[in-house]
């Protein structure tokens, strides 16, 4: 009898939410409500935005941060188990005396599926003054297929996303706190990352205001051709979509871009003139 292959279909929800600056307890209660709503829709995975618990209240990062498995991380693990659903987002993490902007992902048993520490710190918000940068990309074998993680400003660095594609990723999960005044960058970069790497991209962004800036929303799930499966506007909304990650294989067979790469040539550069 042939072994049954795991489904590559995934129902994903994006919680495009407002938050209260520097008030983790209040924001956790909101996350509980959003998670319950996503569970009612039959979601396999729900994503919350970057630093949804505290926002960029980095002056108090020592107060907001917890060791993995404790504090607010433990609450989210328990919430994932309660709803039998994977939950992901980013929180402040303490590790060996350092603080990171960490993308956690918990599975339906409350187990840790993956953690990714944001590599590129955003200088316009003085992130590097308070936080430490991660030094590793993270890809994991999810039940629905290989998945990579990224956080906000990482989106501007295509090296991350090409590396994920070359290691077989079929889906990228990205959480962000991206402002409205640069939301056209967000939309175009998400689309380009999906198109050039021929995989799904699911990205959730905050809405509301933070430190005088309006946040842009426009959370979206994009298919491997860069077309939106679902997309939000500028207001609070829970977006839900079903995707089939077998589409990545179909697109890559139809247009085998990666077979036509020439890595050796990329290492050779000829410069003419002064």
ABEGO torsion letter per residue (X at the ends): XBBBBBBABBBBBBBBBBBBBGBAAAAAAAAAAAAAAAAAAGBABBBBBBGAAAEABAAAAAAABBBBGBEAAAAAAAAAAAAGBBBBEBBBBBBGGBBBBBBBBBBAAGBBABBBBBABBBAAAGAAAABBBBABBBBBBBAAEBBBBBBEAAAABAAAAAAAAAAGBABBBBBBBBBAAAAAAAAAAAAAAAAAAGBBBBBBBBBEBBGGBBBAEGBBBBBAAGBBABBBBABBBBBBBBBBAAAAAAAAAABBAAAABBAAAAABBBBBEX
